[in-house]
Amino acid sequence: MAELIHRLLERNARKYPTEAAVRYPAGEVSWTWRDLNTRANALAHYLVDQGLRPGDRVALLIPNRPSFVQAFFAALKAGAVVVPINARLTKVRPQAPAFRHGVRALLFVAVRLLLSV
């Protein structure tokens, strides 16, 4: 029988807890398998606490960053179906295909713009 993807994360967190799972040099981020699993669990619990149910669709509008990996595994751990949306789109409209298929939640990363005056 095939193993579920989020179970692979949990297995690696047990087998290789201190090994690097995610490295992102641009933001100087390095998460171990244990870190990634812990972060994904926390977000999964939050999603469930907010009313997400198994089988619900979760859209991910997140660039290729560590937060995408965390959100991806969190949605799977919560029993959701992941609907990735290209973060390079200039406009995301409610009539986009992802929203026509019953997306119940949208996870995204807010970008802070720092201006010097």
N, C-alpha and C positions, 0 to 999 in steps of 0.2 A: 504494500500500500504506500502511496506517495505521502511524503511528509509536508505539512503545511509550512509556508515560508516563515511565518512568525515563530514556529516551533524550531526552525533552524537557528534563529536569533537566540532563542532561549537556550538551546543546546550549546551554542558557541559561548554564551555568557557563562555557562557552567564549566565548559572544557577549557576555555581560554579567557578567563575573566580580566586579566591585565594586559592582554594583547590588544594592539590598535585595531579598531573596527572601522573608524571613520577618521580620515585626515583631510583637513581643508586648510591649505597653506595661506590662502588669501585672508582668512579671518583668524589664522593661527589657532585653529580648533583641532583637537585630537581627543577622540572618545575611545575608551576601551569597549570591549564587548559588554562588560558589566554596566558601564555608563550608558551606552545606547539602550540596553534592555531596561534599565531603571527609568530613563527618560521616556521611552515608549510606553512603559507601564503607567507612568504618571499621567501622560496625555490620554491614554486609553481609558483610565478611570475617570478622568474629567469628562470625556466624551459620553461615557455611559451615564455619569451623574447628570449630564445635561439632557438626557433622554434618548441618546442614540441606542438603537436596538440592532441585534444581529440581522444582517441582510440589508440594512439601510445603506444608501450610497453616500460616500464622502468625497467631495471634489477637493483636489489639492492644487492650489494655485501658488506654487512655491518654486523659486528657481532651483537649479542644481546646487544645493547647499546641504549642510548637515541637517538642517531643520526639515528638509524634504524626507530624508531617511527616517528621522524620528516620527514624523507625521504618518508616513507610509506604514511603518510597523505598528504604530498606535492604532490606526484605523483597522488594520487586520486583527490585532489583538482584541479590539472591541467587537469583532465579528462583522465589520462593515465591508462593503465592496468599494475598492479604491477607484476613483475616476480622476486620473491625472489630467490637468489642463496645462497647455503650453504657457509658461510664465512670460514668454516673450510677446504674447498677444498684446496689442495696444489697447484693445477694448474687450471686456468680457461682458456679454449681454445675457440677461436671463433667458433669452430664447436660444442661446447656444445649445448644441446637442447635449452637453452634459446636464443641463437643467431641464431638458425635455424628457429626460429619463429618470426623473424622480430623485434628484440629489437632495438629500435632507440636510447636509451640512457642508460648509465651505471652509477649508483651512487655508490661510494665506499668511504671508509675512508682511508686516507693515514696515515700510522703509522710512527711517527718520531722516529728514533733510536738515542738515545743520548749516545755518547761514551765519556768516560773520558780517557784522554791520559796521 
